Amino acid sequence: MAVTDYIQDEDFDLIIKGGDLAKGDATEKHQQDLILLNKGENRVLPVVGVGISEYINDDEFGSVKTEIQKQFEADGMTIERLLIYEDGQTDIKATY
């Protein structure tokens, strides 16, 4: 099931179409937000976020993979595939 929400562009600006805020599938955006967000940056939910920047120089991907899985599942997603490659690229398939 796709999550319908207001959608943003790559600069995090809301997209406006026909004078209204554009709505669409925001699953990938929610995933990106969870991965980038550091714990404590969200005042309402301070324990939410992976904080991927904290793992930049970490050679062990297990801990970041575990944290991504934990955050996605806490947000209500079912993870079908979660791969992290040595070059930092990810292959994630998770849906609500």
C-alpha positions in Angstrom: 0.0 0.0 0.0 1.4 3.4 -1.0 1.5 6.3 1.4 -0.2 9.4 -0.1 1.3 12.6 1.2 2.4 16.0 0.0 5.4 15.5 -2.2 8.7 17.4 -2.3 11.4 17.8 -4.9 15.0 16.9 -4.4 15.6 20.2 -2.6 12.9 19.4 0.0 10.6 22.1 -1.4 6.9 21.2 -1.7 5.7 20.7 -5.2 2.7 22.9 -6.3 0.6 21.8 -9.3 -2.4 23.8 -10.5 -2.2 26.1 -7.5 -2.5 23.2 -5.0 0.1 21.2 -3.1 0.8 18.1 -5.1 0.0 14.7 -3.5 1.5 11.4 -4.4 3.3 8.3 -3.2 5.7 9.5 -0.5 7.1 6.1 0.6 10.6 6.7 -0.8 10.7 10.2 0.6 9.7 8.9 4.0 12.5 6.3 3.8 15.0 9.0 2.8 13.9 11.2 5.6 14.2 8.4 8.2 17.7 7.5 6.9 19.0 11.1 6.9 17.3 12.3 10.1 19.5 12.3 13.3 17.9 11.3 16.6 16.8 14.4 18.4 16.2 16.5 15.3 12.5 15.8 15.4 11.1 17.5 18.5 7.9 15.5 18.5 9.6 12.1 18.1 13.2 12.5 19.3 14.0 8.8 19.0 13.2 8.7 15.3 16.0 8.6 12.7 18.9 6.6 11.6 21.4 9.4 11.3 23.3 7.9 8.4 26.0 10.7 8.6 27.2 9.1 11.9 28.1 5.9 10.0 30.1 7.5 7.1 33.5 6.2 8.2 32.2 2.9 9.7 33.4 -0.1 7.7 30.9 -2.4 9.4 27.5 -2.1 7.7 25.7 -4.4 10.2 24.9 -1.7 12.7 23.5 0.8 10.2 21.5 -2.0 8.5 20.0 -2.9 11.9 19.1 0.7 12.6 17.5 1.2 9.2 15.4 -2.0 9.7 14.4 -0.9 13.2 13.4 2.6 12.1 11.4 1.4 9.0 9.6 -1.2 11.0 8.7 1.3 13.8 7.3 3.5 11.1 5.0 0.7 9.9 7.0 -0.6 6.9 7.5 -4.2 5.9 11.0 -4.8 4.5 11.3 -7.1 1.6 15.0 -6.2 0.7 17.6 -4.2 2.5 21.1 -4.4 1.0 24.0 -2.0 1.7 27.0 -2.2 -0.6 30.6 -1.4 0.2 30.5 1.7 -2.0 27.6 3.0 0.2 24.8 2.4 -2.3 21.7 0.8 -1.0 19.0 -1.4 -2.5 15.9 -1.1 -0.4 12.4 -2.4 -1.0 10.1 -1.6 1.9 6.4 -0.8 1.8 3.7 0.3 4.2 
